[in-house]
Amino acid sequence: MRDLNAIHLNGLRAVEAVGRLGSLAAASGELGVTPGAVSQQIAKAEAQLGRILFERTSRGLVATDFGRLFLARLSNAFGELAEAVASARRRDESVLTISVAPVFAARWLVYRLNRFAERHPDIRLRIDATTRLVNLDTSDVDVGIRVGEGRWPGVKSELLLEQEVFPVCSPAMAENLREPADILKMPAVIDGHSMFTWEVWLREVGLSGAELGVRHTFNEASLVLDAAIAGQGVMLAWQTLAGFAVTEGSLVVPFGIRAKTGYGHYFVSSPARRESKATTAFKRWVRDEVEEGMRLLDLKAPRTRFKPSLASDYSAARQI
């Protein structure tokens, strides 16, 4: 190794490229420098080695007898070096790194991980639960799931589920809810960082402009859900947040009406990176789980208990 330190690596690269490709022009194209720069690097390498590697002829550079032997060993060495670098960049495709918001991980994903493991025992998941937007081109994240309008710069986005919102509450609180207007008598628990307000759903049921009394405000949707489960108020939830709590019975959907927010759940990935088999399998599994979750949610949601015209009449009466 001590002898190697006396030789400039760029010179050896130039020597190997010319010997393998057969010309200064071809080597300069691969190395991204001018033919003159390649020629200078070769001259420096020869001076450092103390041996002539190429004869300068009218046909270009021709390897000397020593040069041919030297080049054979040099090409093998650079081949090993290239393989070492490539091995460092290879990713273990049995490990899939996904980036999801903490609330999605806690309220939807963790309840279903056993089913993913049963379907794909050869894939291990590494879950990065964060709201931080990562650089998908340079990070180790294979695929993310984000909520928004689907227009993020520099990423490929695929719609998973249109976000719809609906009230949820404890079973005891639901006993006093017969029609949508009754919800105005109930205390609400609110996510102070939500991208939408109760107006989205109230407008859907003809109660636009009405307001609920707020009991508590939190800065995290998962905490709001826990407050609703504890009977502290009604919550405006969405499918992936409240679906498990509804199907297990700790929350109730008092009205079978959902309102679209204009947002959606999207798969996000790097447009420059090849999609692995593990990523494809994970996305397919998530779609299947979302479809099954929506089916169960529909079974739990009651049929509409009111006539929309009655809600409109209530809204009109309020304004008189």
Residue pairs with C-beta under 8 A, 6 or more apart in sequence:
6 48
7 45
7 48
7 49
8 41
8 44
8 45
8 48
10 41
11 41
11 42
11 44
11 45
11 48
12 45
12 74
12 78
13 31
13 41
13 78
14 27
14 31
14 38
14 41
14 42
14 45
15 41
15 42
15 45
15 53
15 70
15 71
15 74
16 71
16 74
16 75
16 78
17 26
17 27
17 30
17 31
17 38
18 24
18 26
18 27
18 38
18 42
18 54
18 61
19 53
19 63
19 67
19 71
19 74
19 75
20 71
20 75
21 27
21 30
22 60
23 60
23 61
24 35
24 38
24 39
24 60
24 61
25 35
27 35
27 38
28 34
28 35
28 37
28 38
31 38
42 53
42 54
42 61
45 53
46 52
46 53
46 54
51 66
51 67
51 70
52 64
52 66
52 67
53 63
53 64
53 66
53 67
53 70
53 71
54 61
54 62
54 63
54 64
54 67
55 61
55 62
55 63
55 64
63 71
91 140
91 276
93 276
93 277
93 278
94 122
94 123
94 124
94 278
95 123
95 124
95 125
95 126
95 278
96 123
96 124
96 125
96 126
96 142
96 143
96 276
96 278
96 279
96 282
97 125
97 126
97 127
97 128
97 140
97 141
97 142
98 125
98 126
98 127
98 128
98 141
98 142
98 143
98 144
98 145
98 282
99 128
99 130
99 134
99 141
99 143
99 144
99 145
100 109
100 127
100 128
100 129
100 144
100 145
101 129
101 130
101 131
101 145
101 146
101 147
102 129
102 130
102 131
102 222
103 220
103 221
103 222
103 241
104 145
104 147
104 240
104 265
105 127
105 129
106 129
106 222
107 222
107 225
107 240
107 241
107 242
107 244
107 245
108 240
108 241
108 243
108 244
108 293
109 127
111 244
112 289
113 125
115 285
115 289
116 123
116 125
116 282
116 285
119 281
119 285
120 278
120 281
120 282
120 285
123 278
123 281
123 282
125 282
128 134
128 141
133 146
133 152
134 141
134 144
136 144
136 154
136 155
136 268
136 269
136 270
136 273
137 154
137 270
137 272
137 273
142 269
142 276
142 278
142 279
142 282
143 267
143 268
143 269
143 279
143 282
143 283
144 267
144 268
144 269
145 160
145 265
145 266
145 267
145 268
145 286
146 152
146 157
146 265
146 266
146 268
147 163
147 195
147 263
147 264
147 265
147 266
148 263
148 264
148 266
149 262
149 263
149 264
150 157
150 159
150 264
150 266
151 157
152 268
154 271
155 268
155 269
155 270
155 271
156 268
156 269
156 270
156 271
157 266
157 267
157 268
158 266
158 267
158 283
159 264
159 265
159 266
160 264
160 265
160 266
160 267
160 286
160 287
160 290
161 239
161 240
161 264
161 265
161 290
161 294
162 260
162 263
162 264
163 238
163 239
163 260
163 261
163 262
163 263
163 264
163 265
164 238
164 239
164 258
164 259
164 260
164 261
165 196
165 200
165 201
165 236
165 237
165 238
165 258
165 259
165 261
166 201
166 236
166 237
166 238
166 253
166 255
166 257
166 258
166 259
166 301
167 183
167 201
167 234
167 235
167 236
167 237
167 253
167 254
167 255
168 228
168 234
168 235
168 237
168 242
168 245
168 246
168 251
168 252
168 253
168 254
169 177
169 186
169 228
169 231
169 233
169 234
169 235
169 251
169 252
169 254
170 228
170 229
170 230
170 231
170 250
170 251
170 252
171 249
171 251
171 252
172 231
173 186
173 231
173 233
173 234
173 252
174 252
174 254
176 182
176 185
176 186
177 183
177 186
177 254
177 255
178 305
178 306
179 305
179 306
179 310
179 311
180 202
180 205
180 206
180 207
180 255
180 257
180 306
180 311
181 207
181 311
181 314
183 212
183 234
183 254
184 207
184 210
184 211
184 212
186 212
186 213
186 233
186 234
187 212
187 213
187 214
187 215
187 232
187 233
187 234
188 198
188 212
188 213
188 214
188 215
188 233
188 234
188 235
188 236
189 214
189 215
189 216
189 217
189 218
189 224
189 227
189 228
189 232
189 233
189 234
189 235
190 214
190 216
190 217
190 218
190 224
191 217
191 218
191 219
191 220
191 221
191 224
192 217
192 218
192 219
193 219
193 220
193 221
194 221
194 236
195 261
195 263
196 236
196 261
196 263
197 236
198 211
198 212
198 236
199 208
199 209
200 236
200 259
200 261
201 236
201 257
201 259
202 208
202 209
202 210
203 259
204 257
204 258
204 259
205 255
205 257
205 306
205 308
205 311
206 308
206 309
206 311
206 312
206 314
206 315
207 311
207 314
207 315
208 315
209 315
210 315
210 318
212 234
215 232
215 233
216 227
216 232
216 233
218 224
218 227
221 241
222 241
224 235
225 235
225 237
225 241
225 242
225 245
225 251
227 233
227 235
228 234
228 235
228 237
228 251
229 245
229 250
229 251
235 242
237 251
238 261
239 290
239 293
239 294
239 297
240 265
240 290
240 293
242 251
242 253
243 293
243 294
243 296
243 297
244 293
245 251
246 252
246 253
246 297
246 300
246 301
247 293
247 296
247 297
247 300
252 300
253 297
253 300
253 301
253 302
254 302
255 301
255 302
255 304
255 305
255 306
256 301
256 302
256 303
256 304
256 305
257 304
265 290
267 283
267 286
269 275
269 279
